[in-house]
Amino acid sequence: MIQIQDLNKSFQGLQVLKGVSITIEDREIYGIIGQSGAGKSTLLRCVNGLESCDSGKIVINGTPVDVKDKTSLRNLQRRMGMIFQNFNLLERLDVYDNIALPMKFWGMKTNTPESKEKIMGLIRLVGLEDKVHSRPRELSGGQKQRVAIARALVLDPQFLLCDEATSALDPEITKGILALLQRINEEMGITVIVVTHQMEVVKQICCRVAFLSNGRVLSEGRPEEMFIHPEFPEIKSFLREGSELLPDTGVNIQLFFTGEGSEDPVVTQMARELNKDFSICWAKLEDFRDKVYGSLVLNVEEEDRDRVLEFLTRTKVQWEVLD
């Protein structure tokens, strides 16, 4: 649905985006992740037309977008809902009027029975029926973000763009907001693009993710594959995982479980077949969209190394010998 092709963007001579190319599928929840300063928010602002790019193309449903053309930009922004980290609600308006605000900006009537029912339907969707006439100062952070989500949906967008939408919220409230975004994606068929530095966000809802580093797409794919078995030092550094307390004798072998067969009792089967006991000296299991994936480190004797690696290769388990 969205194709970003060789996008470049600079600010005052500093190149922030360097040849970024990404394809986002229809009805997908797509994550853009990376360290602060990687170019994530700039990329999102180019997608929604708040920033123009120096070169490259953004193509939506096969049609290139020209953000310098006012009509093209207006049509683009009508199709995109935006959710920000700081909510951007107007204090003088209550929940109902904050949600209705985009309709007023676009010259639509908000007092018709159809408009009232639409707004109230969104209020029910985000679970704020008892807060219809509350002002933002009377709401919690999670409730404010729910208002912002409802406001982003009021114009029936095809895409929902979330710029660090949960970074100001505590973990439990974040979980509820992510469940709401998942429901919107599944029930309303809206494509969701999430910019975040929070791994929990990516693990819970994203189908695919792009990891940005220094303005480039360093890696792209399923989050469980990218983060359980990271290829690049930048991703390993971002995750800050692993153990420095591994045994300094024998051979340490890390096993990765990220797909088919990840629930098989591989270590038990290997111990029985090879008639050997192995020490598990480090392990990590994580929940990715209600499926558990992870990795563990086995310590084996040097004389058993080749037999163990042959077994793992034969049973199609991903592995890596650690230095």
C-alpha positions as semicolon CSV with decimal commas, in nm:
position;residue;x (nm);y (nm);z (nm)
1;M;0,000;0,000;0,000
2;I;0,285;0,241;0,083
3;Q;0,614;0,231;-0,105
4;I;0,903;0,448;0,012
5;Q;1,169;0,452;-0,258
6;D;1,527;0,574;-0,204
7;L;1,422;0,859;0,028
8;N;1,683;1,121;0,120
9;K;1,640;1,413;0,359
10;S;1,884;1,669;0,499
11;F;1,860;1,950;0,754
12;Q;2,116;2,231;0,723
13;G;2,364;2,008;0,545
14;L;2,320;1,712;0,782
15;Q;2,177;1,408;0,601
16;V;1,912;1,250;0,824
17;L;1,767;0,993;0,580
18;K;1,999;0,810;0,342
19;G;1,836;0,612;0,063
20;V;1,553;0,468;0,274
21;S;1,335;0,214;0,090
22;I;1,042;0,038;0,262
23;T;0,724;-0,134;0,143
24;I;0,426;-0,145;0,380
25;E;0,144;-0,384;0,297
26;D;-0,228;-0,314;0,316
27;R;-0,379;-0,378;0,666
28;E;-0,035;-0,441;0,816
29;I;0,099;-0,318;1,149
30;Y;0,450;-0,205;1,059
31;G;0,714;-0,090;1,307
32;I;0,998;0,156;1,256
33;I;1,251;0,123;1,536
34;G;1,602;0,241;1,623
35;Q;1,809;0,452;1,859
36;S;1,729;0,821;1,916
37;G;1,852;1,023;1,618
38;A;1,824;0,731;1,375
39;G;1,574;0,922;1,156
40;K;1,251;0,746;1,259
41;S;1,032;1,051;1,322
42;T;1,172;1,234;1,019
43;L;1,075;0,938;0,802
44;L;0,722;0,941;0,942
45;R;0,692;1,317;0,884
46;C;0,794;1,265;0,523
47;V;0,530;0,995;0,484
48;N;0,248;1,218;0,612
49;G;0,365;1,527;0,426
50;L;0,478;1,737;0,724
51;E;0,826;1,733;0,570
52;S;0,931;1,725;0,206
53;C;1,215;1,496;0,101
54;D;1,524;1,603;-0,096
55;S;1,494;1,309;-0,335
56;G;1,318;0,976;-0,367
57;K;0,949;0,890;-0,391
58;I;0,656;0,800;-0,173
59;V;0,394;0,599;-0,362
60;I;0,053;0,521;-0,211
61;N;-0,175;0,273;-0,385
62;G;0,037;0,310;-0,698
63;T;0,014;0,693;-0,705
64;P;0,325;0,905;-0,633
65;V;0,270;1,174;-0,369
66;D;0,389;1,530;-0,433
67;V;0,388;1,710;-0,097
68;K;0,476;2,039;-0,271
69;D;0,142;2,028;-0,451
70;K;-0,128;2,153;-0,210
71;T;-0,408;1,942;-0,359
72;S;-0,196;1,626;-0,350
73;L;-0,086;1,701;0,007
74;R;-0,442;1,771;0,119
75;N;-0,565;1,441;-0,028
76;L;-0,278;1,257;0,139
77;Q;-0,339;1,402;0,484
78;R;-0,711;1,336;0,461
79;R;-0,628;0,964;0,430
80;M;-0,387;0,957;0,725
81;G;-0,459;0,979;1,097
82;M;-0,171;1,090;1,320
83;I;-0,112;1,005;1,687
84;F;0,160;1,192;1,875
85;Q;0,352;1,126;2,196
86;N;0,217;1,438;2,371
87;F;-0,149;1,382;2,268
88;N;-0,196;1,738;2,123
89;L;-0,541;1,787;2,275
90;L;-0,697;2,131;2,320
91;E;-0,753;2,206;2,690
92;R;-1,055;2,429;2,628
93;L;-1,246;2,148;2,452
94;D;-1,402;1,841;2,610
95;V;-1,351;1,485;2,484
96;Y;-1,637;1,504;2,235
97;D;-1,522;1,832;2,078
98;N;-1,157;1,726;2,065
99;I;-1,258;1,420;1,864
100;A;-1,485;1,631;1,639
101;L;-1,211;1,888;1,569
102;P;-1,077;1,739;1,241
103;M;-1,430;1,739;1,099
104;K;-1,457;2,112;1,170
105;F;-1,118;2,177;1,008
106;W;-1,240;2,003;0,694
107;G;-1,564;2,202;0,688
108;M;-1,787;1,911;0,788
109;K;-2,094;1,952;1,005
110;T;-2,059;1,800;1,350
111;N;-2,416;1,852;1,475
112;T;-2,597;1,618;1,237
113;P;-2,736;1,289;1,375
114;E;-2,489;1,096;1,155
115;S;-2,190;1,298;1,283
116;K;-2,299;1,268;1,645
117;E;-2,341;0,892;1,615
118;K;-2,003;0,858;1,447
119;I;-1,825;1,052;1,722
120;M;-2,008;0,865;1,997
121;G;-1,924;0,536;1,824
122;L;-1,554;0,625;1,838
123;I;-1,587;0,725;2,204
124;R;-1,736;0,383;2,274
125;L;-1,460;0,216;2,070
126;V;-1,187;0,370;2,287
127;G;-1,381;0,304;2,609
128;L;-1,449;0,661;2,726
129;E;-1,830;0,668;2,743
130;D;-1,815;0,814;3,095
131;K;-1,571;1,091;2,992
132;V;-1,763;1,252;2,704
133;H;-1,772;1,598;2,862
134;S;-1,442;1,581;3,053
135;R;-1,158;1,821;2,970
136;P;-0,805;1,691;2,905
137;R;-0,681;1,804;3,249
138;E;-0,935;1,565;3,403
139;L;-0,799;1,264;3,212
140;S;-0,509;1,026;3,275
141;G;-0,231;0,987;3,018
142;G;-0,385;0,669;2,882
143;Q;-0,727;0,832;2,851
144;K;-0,577;1,130;2,668
145;Q;-0,413;0,895;2,420
146;R;-0,745;0,717;2,366
147;V;-0,903;1,053;2,282
148;A;-0,618;1,120;2,038
149;I;-0,674;0,780;1,874
150;A;-1,048;0,846;1,835
151;R;-0,972;1,190;1,688
152;A;-0,730;1,032;1,439
153;L;-1,006;0,794;1,324
154;V;-1,286;1,047;1,282
155;L;-1,212;1,111;0,911
156;D;-1,203;0,738;0,826
157;P;-0,832;0,721;0,740
158;Q;-0,668;0,436;0,552
159;F;-0,351;0,468;0,761
160;L;-0,280;0,540;1,125
161;L;0,064;0,686;1,195
162;C;0,186;0,657;1,556
163;D;0,491;0,863;1,657
164;E;0,614;0,729;1,994
165;A;0,247;0,709;2,093
166;T;0,310;0,506;2,410
167;S;0,650;0,631;2,529
168;A;0,495;0,863;2,791
169;L;0,276;0,586;2,937
170;D;0,346;0,320;3,199
171;P;0,373;-0,046;3,088
172;E;0,022;-0,153;3,189
173;I;-0,147;0,141;3,014
174;T;0,079;0,087;2,712
175;K;-0,049;-0,270;2,690
176;G;-0,409;-0,145;2,673
177;I;-0,330;0,114;2,404
178;L;-0,153;-0,148;2,193
179;A;-0,448;-0,387;2,227
180;L;-0,672;-0,102;2,106
181;L;-0,448;-0,039;1,803
182;Q;-0,456;-0,410;1,724
183;R;-0,835;-0,412;1,741
184;I;-0,857;-0,109;1,512
185;N;-0,626;-0,280;1,264
186;E;-0,822;-0,607;1,266
187;E;-1,180;-0,476;1,283
188;M;-1,150;-0,159;1,074
189;G;-0,884;-0,280;0,829
190;I;-0,663;0,025;0,889
191;T;-0,291;0,003;0,815
192;V;-0,090;0,106;1,123
193;I;0,266;0,243;1,113
194;V;0,436;0,264;1,452
195;V;0,754;0,463;1,521
196;T;0,898;0,361;1,856
197;H;1,210;0,283;2,057
198;Q;1,015;0,046;2,284
199;M;1,072;-0,322;2,218
200;E;0,748;-0,416;2,396
201;V;0,548;-0,225;2,134
202;V;0,715;-0,408;1,846
203;K;0,683;-0,749;2,010
204;Q;0,316;-0,711;2,095
205;I;0,166;-0,582;1,770
206;C;0,405;-0,546;1,473
207;C;0,398;-0,797;1,186
208;R;0,718;-0,658;1,034
209;V;0,972;-0,400;1,142
210;A;1,247;-0,186;0,992
211;F;1,550;-0,108;1,207
212;L;1,696;0,234;1,126
213;S;2,054;0,323;1,209
214;N;2,220;0,649;1,114
215;G;1,948;0,730;0,860
216;R;1,958;0,393;0,680
217;V;1,745;0,079;0,694
218;L;1,990;-0,162;0,853
219;S;1,752;-0,458;0,866
220;E;1,389;-0,540;0,787
221;G;1,173;-0,841;0,866
222;R;0,968;-1,019;1,130
223;P;1,056;-0,883;1,476
224;E;1,101;-1,229;1,628
225;E;1,365;-1,313;1,367
226;M;1,541;-0,977;1,384
227;F;1,560;-0,948;1,761
228;I;1,597;-1,309;1,876
229;H;1,887;-1,368;1,635
230;P;2,022;-1,019;1,547
231;E;2,269;-1,001;1,259
232;F;2,419;-0,660;1,324
233;P;2,617;-0,518;1,620
234;E;2,394;-0,209;1,619
235;I;2,085;-0,422;1,686
236;K;2,263;-0,622;1,955
237;S;2,370;-0,297;2,120
238;F;2,014;-0,163;2,098
239;L;1,876;-0,476;2,265
240;R;2,146;-0,481;2,536
241;E;2,101;-0,853;2,578
242;G;2,325;-1,148;2,645
243;S;2,531;-1,251;2,942
244;E;2,890;-1,172;3,035
245;L;2,893;-1,459;3,286
246;L;2,913;-1,750;3,044
247;P;3,152;-2,035;3,132
248;D;3,508;-1,988;3,008
249;T;3,558;-2,362;2,967
250;G;3,401;-2,590;2,709
251;V;3,202;-2,454;2,413
252;N;2,909;-2,212;2,448
253;I;2,647;-2,262;2,174
254;Q;2,347;-2,033;2,140
255;L;2,024;-2,184;2,002
256;F;1,756;-1,965;1,844
257;F;1,385;-2,053;1,836
258;T;1,197;-1,819;1,603
259;G;0,964;-2,024;1,387
260;E;0,845;-2,373;1,306
261;G;0,966;-2,622;1,562
262;S;1,031;-2,355;1,826
263;E;0,816;-2,547;2,076
264;D;0,989;-2,883;2,020
265;P;1,189;-3,026;2,316
266;V;1,516;-3,004;2,124
267;V;1,754;-3,007;2,421
268;T;1,588;-3,313;2,576
269;Q;1,589;-3,498;2,242
270;M;1,956;-3,412;2,188
271;A;2,056;-3,525;2,537
272;R;1,882;-3,861;2,482
273;E;2,018;-3,922;2,132
274;L;2,376;-3,825;2,218
275;N;2,356;-3,974;2,569
276;K;2,500;-3,653;2,714
277;D;2,397;-3,395;2,973
278;F;2,425;-3,026;2,887
279;S;2,424;-2,715;3,103
280;I;2,184;-2,433;3,012
281;C;2,379;-2,126;3,123
282;W;2,162;-1,849;2,976
283;A;1,809;-1,832;2,836
284;K;1,553;-1,574;2,728
285;L;1,191;-1,627;2,623
286;E;0,973;-1,350;2,484
287;D;0,611;-1,310;2,376
288;F;0,571;-1,198;2,013
289;R;0,202;-1,150;1,923
290;D;0,092;-1,429;2,160
291;K;0,364;-1,673;2,049
292;V;0,670;-1,746;2,260
293;Y;1,012;-1,733;2,093
294;G;1,358;-1,706;2,238
295;S;1,711;-1,835;2,265
296;L;1,931;-2,019;2,508
297;V;2,301;-2,092;2,553
298;L;2,425;-2,447;2,611
299;N;2,768;-2,526;2,746
300;V;2,910;-2,849;2,599
301;E;3,244;-3,021;2,627
302;E;3,489;-2,959;2,345
303;E;3,484;-3,328;2,248
304;D;3,105;-3,311;2,195
305;R;3,105;-2,996;1,985
306;D;3,083;-3,155;1,638
307;R;2,814;-3,406;1,738
308;V;2,601;-3,132;1,892
309;L;2,634;-2,904;1,591
310;E;2,552;-3,191;1,354
311;F;2,236;-3,268;1,555
312;L;2,125;-2,904;1,560
313;T;2,184;-2,865;1,187
314;R;1,998;-3,188;1,112
315;T;1,699;-3,081;1,322
316;K;1,701;-2,735;1,155
317;V;1,771;-2,542;1,474
318;Q;1,950;-2,211;1,420
319;W;2,271;-2,195;1,621
320;E;2,583;-1,988;1,678
321;V;2,907;-2,072;1,857
322;L;2,990;-1,788;2,096
323;D;3,342;-1,660;2,142
